[in-house]
Amino acid sequence: MTAEPAQTRASYDAETLASLTTDAAEIMARYPDPRSGLLPMLHLVQSVDGYVSRDGILFCAEQLGITAAEVSAVATFYTQYKRKPNGKYTVGVCTNTLCAVMGGDAIFDELSERLGVGHDETTEDGAITLERVECNAACDYAPVMMVNWEFFDNQTPESAVEVTDRLRAGEEVAPTRGADSVCSFKQMSRVLAGFPDGRAHEGVGAGEPTLVGLRLAREQGWAPSGDSSAPDAEQRETLTGEPGSSADRRPVTPADAEVGMDKKPGEDAR
């Protein structure tokens, strides 16, 4: 039997420790196995320290009854966990295939020169941490930049520089979609820990570029070939509330109905 290695306790002040402990208990209560709460708990300590600090790692280990090494192994695997102080705003430029083709690399290079930092580096004023990021599932708005995981769509080098200049000047900046303004890295980390800030539905989620393929399919009567799951006219009317035959509208599956894809062109699919 191997003895557990000794661990030093986290040295948060009493007020911070009490608040973290209360929030950690709420996180652990969400799961049958409390250890499943490690990912949101890492976001929680990051919301306090601005990164996953030594104290944050020890706190997570204490709460979950695991070793600091186990916590560190997770914290160093996922790029949303920072192991050094992060800027107030994480500016992530997508340079994956489509965004790169549409100008993502040029945007990153322009920002890097303007800010004087490279990938995963932070400006001297502590305002911006610049990153190259992988696909953010927003290819229909390429090239895409994110600020604390809020979308800035259809960017150019000039528009991206304007956004970062305004952030550094302390101005309130609104993303293209989602919340009405960008919050701080610490605030977003708390949201990712599972403590909503009430801003999730302030703005539009899906826009016209997201829905254009669906509209074209409806207009052209396109349907997946050999789709045996397509409902007949009676089933379609039950699912959508619209009469019609399978010949004049695309097949609508039960899965479509669940996610709102059975809506008419132009309707919000959220």
Beta strands, then each sheet from edge to edge (+ up, - down):
strand 1: 89-94
strand 2: 121-122
strand 3: 128-133
strand 4: 145-147
strand 5: 150-152
sheet 1: 2+ 3- 1- 4+ 5-
end
